[in-house]
Amino acid sequence: MTEYSEVPNHYDEDTDLMAIALMLHLLSAVVWVGGMFFAYMVLRPVAVQVLQPPERLALWARVFAHFFPWVWAAVATLLVSGYGLLFGFFGGMAQAPIYVHVMQALGLVMMLIFAHVYFSPFKRLKMAVKAQDWQAGAKQLAQIRVLVGVNLLLGLMVVGAAGGGRLLMV
């Protein structure tokens, strides 16, 4: 019988760390892209049908105020885990397959769009709702809707690249 101390140790801390990074990366993407999908495809049409403009604008200001901290956490986690995977698993930019570069580029564009939404139209939406300036609020919400729609499409492309990118490799 083999002694316990003689059994080969297959535990690899680097592999475990990469698995954790990948899990966190995927969960962050699900939170962000899934949240946008729900907001754009489900909540938005129902809010238009059920709520008058003042209530709808107040709803969106509060929804974004609750969702955006999750997006900031997702952005931070995506950056840390993504670059950890890029350099730890793929060995750096030069060795990474094209689909990883596509994910990185689209993800960075998404982050820039989100930062713009957060610091510009969302800030103005909150001020308009507080001032009960429904016309100004509607203008800001319309801008947010367009940018979230763009980010949703980009996010779905990133998910497609992540899930199907290896299919494109020859």
Secondary structure, DSSP 8 states (H G I E B T S, - for coil): ---GGGS-----HHHHHHHHHHHHHHHHHHHHHHHHHHIIIIIHHHHHHH--HHHHHHHHHHHHHHHHHHHHHHHHHHHHHHHHHHHHTS-STTTS-HHHHHHHHHHHHHHHHHHHHHHTHHHHHHHHHHHT-HHHHHHHHHHHHHHHHHHHHHHHHHHHHHHHGGGG--
